[in-house]
Amino acid sequence: MATLALHTIVNSLREIVGPENVLTARSDLVVYECDGFTIEKNSPDVVVFPRNAADVSRVVKLCDRAGVPFLPRGAGTSLAGGCLPVGGGVMIVLTRMKRILEINLRDRYAIVEPGVVNVWLTNALKGNGFHYAPDPSSQGACTIGGNVATNSGGPHTLKYGVTVNHVLGVECVLADGRIVQIGGPAEDPLGLDLVGAIVGSEGTLAIVTKVWVRLTRNPQGVRTMLGVFESVDDATNAISEIIGAGIVPAALEMMDQGILAAVEAAFQFGFPLDAQAILLIEVDGLEAGLDQQRDRIIELCKKCGAREVRLARDEKERLKLWKCRKQAFGAIGRLSPSYCTQDGVVPRTQLPHILRRITDISRKWDIRVVNVFHAGDGNIHPILLFDERDAEQTKRVLQASNEILDACLECGGSVTGEHGIGVEKIHFMQKMFNDGDLTAMKNLRDALNPKNNLSPDKLLPTAGGCGMEQKRPGRRAAL
């Protein structure tokens, strides 16, 4: 961004939100140069913290008039470069819009601002008999606005559905600064599913400033089990057997031996470190029938070679078990200075095959890979361990990542289940979609973001009928 233009815009931003809510120092901006996908980095020219939707609208109108690129950011926990400021510009950080505006138990919805951390809503609902079902593993840090942007999943979305299944409506700011409401507290509104279009659009269609979320009644009972397996194949076969038996667990998660050692060192739960894989299985619902489901799952696990199946003795042990699973990524620092998490999806029956392929790819590129993932819906999260200070290792990690995602596509799967496309996976869009599909997506984006100044160079590729000029990190937007 030209120095003179930057000075003018910064002064205007300070007038809109106050000088304390604008960052321009290099030491401050470097904090926002990437999200959880640390391989690509680029700093914005200025960071602004709006306090409400009116602030967002005025900031967007300023950027729109000046022709300056801008993009929203939440907590920065996303893992595909979704909030990477590719061409610089203005970053609109929504973390100070963090109020829970309303909880309506009678009509089973809550209204929250985008900066509300996922677990804050969970805690606010404790004791009321309801919960917000989407529970990403990063729920202690990620924001609901970010969850909306990437249509986040989580362990319990196997039974309850991903974010889009729990968003009733949004208030959002369009690329020209207009504030609109799409949907609302009413169930099943008429017309096109525009809420569904906004959820998962990764900030390329609008900036969400308020969310109406569906609340779910707590189940009467819960049974939580830990299956211990001598081989990864046995564990993945058990997954298929459980789902094939007509049982839909609330959650069905897998961790392999590589990640178990780090998790056990961090949390001392008592995981068997000689096991090749464990399954964390939870069923919930009416008390009547839960014991029968539990017994059937134990039977199926043992049929598939489980060495043992442990039961959580009480709620305290259950919560500690889930803490180990959800904070597993934080334990990876014990294994490697850097890591890259992939997000492919395959049919459940293809899990044994894809995990063997991941092992082969790991050996081919001499990159260690450990696995912890949402096994019940085939959403794999292979974690590639490396040192990003070593350029050669980083190159091999990207090559291995591409091969893993190609293998997912070969299985009839997808390159993302919940992390999104961001900048990391743009080149895969042409492999997943034909020119007509990509053009339809571009037409929708052009209708809401015609100048492509809102989150430019994300989600859609340069070819395939999209006609976009791709900028890469380090190239600044000229005025």
N, C-alpha and C positions, 0 to 999 in steps of 0.2 A: 504494500500500500504506500503510495507516495507520501513523503514526510509532511508536506503542507496539508494534504487532504486528511491524513491521520490526525494531525493537530486539531483541525477543525471538527472532525467527528468526535474526538475524545472530549473536547470542550462541550459539545452538545450532549454527549452521553452523561457527563457530570451534571449538567443541568437537569437531565431527565431523572436520574436515580440518586444523585448526590455523589460528591467526590469520593466518599468512603466506599462506594460500591463499584468503582472502576479501577482496574489494574492495568498498568502499562509498563512497569519496570521489568526488565528482562528476567530478573531473579524470581519474580512472581509468575510471569508467563510460562516459564519452563515447567511449572507444575502441571500445566494443561496441554503439554505437547503430545500426549498420547493417552490412551485408556489402558485396559488390561492387555491389549495387543501391543506389546512394547517394541516390536521389531521395526515398526514405522513410526517416526516422530516428526512433528512440525509444530511450531508454536503459533498461536494466534497473534494478531497485532494488538488486540486489546481484549480484555475480559470484563464483562459487565454482569452485575448481580441484580436482576429486577426483583422488586418486592411484591408485585401483583401483576395481573393480566394487563392492566392499563400501561404499566411500565414496559412490558414486553411489546405491546402494540406500538408504543412510541419509538422504542429502539428499532423495531422492524421497519417502521415507516421511514426512519432516518436512513437506515441501510438501503432500503429500496430506492429512495430518491437519489442516493449517492452512487448506486450501482455497486455496492460493496458486498462481498459474500459474507454470510453469517450462518451460524448453526447453533442448535441448543446442546446442552450437556447436563447430565445429572451427576451421579456420584463417580462416574468414570470407571465403573466396574465392568463395562462391556468388553468383549473379547475379540472383536473383529475390526477395530478401528472405526466404529460407527460415529465417534465424536472426534475423529482426527480432523483438525483444520487444514485440509489439503492445501488450499491456496492462501492461507492466512485469514485475514478479515476479523470479524467481530464474533467472539464466542459468548453466547448467552447462557450463563450458568444458573440453573433453576433451584439450587439447593437451599436458598433462603426463602423460597415459597414452600413452607413445610408445615402448614396447618392442616389438621383434621377438622374440616368445616362442619360436618354433621355425621352423626351415626343414627340411623333410623331402623331400629330393630323390628318395628311393626311391619314396615314395608321391605325390610331386608336389603338395605343398601347403605353405603357410606359415601360421603363426598370428601375428596382429599385433594390437596394441591400436589403438583408433580414432584416436589422435593421431599415428600413424606417417605421416610425409609420404610421398606416393606414390613419389617418386624414391629415398627411402632404401631401400626394398625392392629397387628396381632395382639400386642400387649394391651392396647386400648380396649379390645373386645373381651379380654379375659374375665371370666365370671359372668358373662352375659349369655352364654350358651350358643354363641355364634363365632365364626372365624372367617378370614379371607383366605380362600383355598390356595391360590398360587404361592408357592414357597420356594423360590430359587435358593440354591445353596448359598448364595451371597446375600440372603435376605437381611442379615444384620447390617449390611452396608448399602445395598442397591436401593434405588428409589422407585416408587410406583410409576413415575413418569418414564423412567428408563425401561421398566418392565413393559410399559405400553409400547414404547418405541420398537422394541425387539420381539414383542410377543413372547415374553419369557415363560419358561416352563418351571420345572422343579420336581422333586421326588414324588409329591402327592398329586401331580397332575395326570398320572396314569389313570386314576379313577375320576378325578374331578375336572380335568381339562386345563388347558393353558390359559394365559392371561385374557385372550380375546373372549373366552367363554365366561368371563367374570366382569367384563366392562360393559356397563349399560349405556354410557354416554360420555362425551368429552366436551369441554370448552377448549377452543384452540384459536391461535392467532395464525391467520393465513400469511402467505409470503408478501402481501401488500399491506399488512398491518391490520386488516379487519379482524374483529373478534366474532367468532361464530360458535354456536352450540349445536352439536350433533348428537342426537339421542338424549337420554336423560333418565330419570328414575323409573319410568314406565317400562314394563317388559314388552318385548316383541313389537317395536314400533313399525309402522307401515313404511313402504318404499324401499329403496336400495339400501343395502347394508353399508352405509358410509362409515359407521363406527368400525366395522371390520376392515375397511380400507385404511383407516388411519392407524389402527393397531398393527404393529409390525412394519410400518412404512419407514422406520428408522429416521424420523425427523425430516424426511424429504418432501412431505406434503403439507405439514403444518407443525406449529409448536404447541404442544398440549399444556394448558394452564390450569385445568381442573378435570377431575375424573370422578364419575359416578361408578362405584364398584358394587358388585353383587356380594352379599354376605350369605354364608352357608351355615346351616345349623350343625352344631357339634354332634358327632356320632355318639350313640349310647355307650358303645364299648370299643375297645381296641385290643388286638393281639399282635405282638411284635416278636419276630423270630430272627435268629441268626443261623443261616445254614453254612456249614464248613465243608469245603470240597477239596479233594486231592488233585483235581485238574480243572482247568478253565472250561474244557469241553463238557465235563459233567455239570458244572454250574449253569452253563448256557442251555444245556439240554433240559435241566430242571425248569428253567424259565419257560421254555416252550411247553413243557408238560403242564405246568400250573395254569397258564393261560388257556391251553388246549382243553383243560378239564372244565372250562367255563367259570373259573374263579377270576375275578378282577380285583387284585389287591389294591389297597389305597396307595401302596408304594412297593417297588421291587427294584432294589439297587444292587450293584455289584462292585466289589473292589478286588483287585488282583494282589498277588503277593508283593509286587513292587511297591505299591502304595501302603500296604498294611504295616510294614516296618516303620515308615515315617509317622503314620497315624498313631501307632502304639507308643512310639517314643514320645509323641507330643501329649497324649491323653491317658496313657496307662489304663486302657479299658480291660485288657486281658485277651486281646485277639490272639489266635493261634498263629504264630509267625511261620510255622512250617506248612500252613495251608496254601494251596495254589490260588484259591479264590474263596471269597465269602459272598453270600447273598443276604441282604437286609430286606426282610419281607414283613409287610404290615397289612393286616386286614382290619376293616372297621365297619360299623353299621349297628343294626339292632343286635342286642345281646343274644337273642335267640338265633342260633345257627353259627355264631362266631367260633365256638369250640369245635364244631363240626368242620368248618373251613380250615381252622388251624390244624386239626388232626389230618385232614386230607393233604394239606401242603407238606406236612412232615413226612407222610407216607410217600408222596411223589418225590421229595428231595432224596429220601433214602433209596427209593427205586433207582434214582439217577446217580447213586454212588456217594451221597453225602456221608461224611464221617460221623457227623453229629448235627443236631438242630437244637440250638439253645433257645429258651424262652426268656424274654425280659421279665424279671421277677416282680417289678413294680414300676410305677411311673417315673421314679428317679432314675432307674437303670435305663428305661426306655429313652428318656430325654438325653442321658449321657451318650447312648448309642447314636442318636440322631445328631448330637453335637459332633461326634467323631466323623460322621459322614459329611455333614455340611461344612465342617471346617477342615476337611481333608486337603483342600487346595492350599490352605495356609501352612500345612505341614510340609509341603513340597520343598520349602527352603532348606530343609534338612538333607535333601537329596541333590539339589542343584542350585546354582546361583540364578538361573533363568529357566523359564519354561514357556511352552506354547501349547495351549489347549485347543484341540480340534473339536468339531461339533457335527459329525456326520450322523446320518440315520440310515438304518437298514431294516428290512423285515426281520422280525424276531427269529425266524428259523435260520436266518443267515448269520446270526451272531457267532456261532463256532467258526464259520468260514472267515468272517471279517477279522476276528481276533487272531486267527492264524496268519492272515495276510499282513496284519499290523506287525506281528512278530517277524515275518520275512522282510518287511520294509525296514524295520528297525535294524536288522542285521545288515541289510544292503547298504544303508547310509551311515552305519556306525553311530546311530543315535539311540540312546536308551529311551524306552517308552513304558510308562506305567498307565494303568487304566482304573478309572472310577467313573461310573456312568449310570444313567437311567435305563436299566436293562429291560424293564417291563415293556417300554414302548420302542426299544431298539435305538435309542438316542445315545450314541457312544461318545465318550470324551477322552480319547487317547491323549496323554500328556507327554509331550516331547521335551526331554531334559537337555539343556545345553548351557553354554556360557556366551551371552550375546556380545561380549568383548572380543570374541574370536570370530572374525568375519567368515572363515571357512566353515565353522560349525553352524553359524546362522544360515549360510547358504544351503547346507545339507538339511537343516531343519525344514526350510521352505520346500525343498525338493521332496522330502519324505512326507510332509503334510499334503502336498499336492497328490502324491501317489495314494495316500490313504483315502482322500476324498474321491479320487477317480475310482478307487475300488468300491466305495459306497455306491456310486452311480452305477457301476457295473452290476451291483446286486439289486438294482431297482430302487435305490434309496435316494437320499438328498444330501447336499453338502452343508445343510444347517437345520437343526431342530429348534434352537432357541437363541443362539448367539447372533444371528443375522448375517448379512452379507458384508456390510461396511465397506472398507476398501480392500480387505484381505481376500475376498472371494469373488470380486467382480468378474474376473476372467472365467469363472465357472458358470456364470449366468447363461452364456451361449451354449454350454453343454447341457444345461437343464431345460432351456426353453428355446423354441424356434423364433424366427424373426417376427412372426405375427404376434406371438405372446409378448415379446419385448416391446414391440411397437404399441400394443395396447397399454402396457405399463407406462411407457413414455407419455402416451396421450393423457393418461390420468394425471401424471405428474405435471405435465404442461398446463392442464386445466387449473390446477391449484398453485403451481409454482412456475409460471410461464417463463420467467427470466432465468430460472435455475440458479438463483443466488442463495436459496435456502438449502443448506447442506449439499453443496455441489460436489460432483464426482464421487457420489456414494451410490451403492445399490445397483444402479444400471450400468452396463458396459459401454464401451466406445462404439461397438459395432452392433450387428444384429438388428439393424433398422433404427437404432436409437439416435445416431447422428450426433453423439456427444464428443466434445474435445476433452480428452483426459489430461488433467494436470496431476502431477505427482508431488509428494512432499518436497518442500524447499522452493517451489515456484510460487512467487508471490503474485497476488492479483493486482493488476495495474488499474489505475483510475484514469 
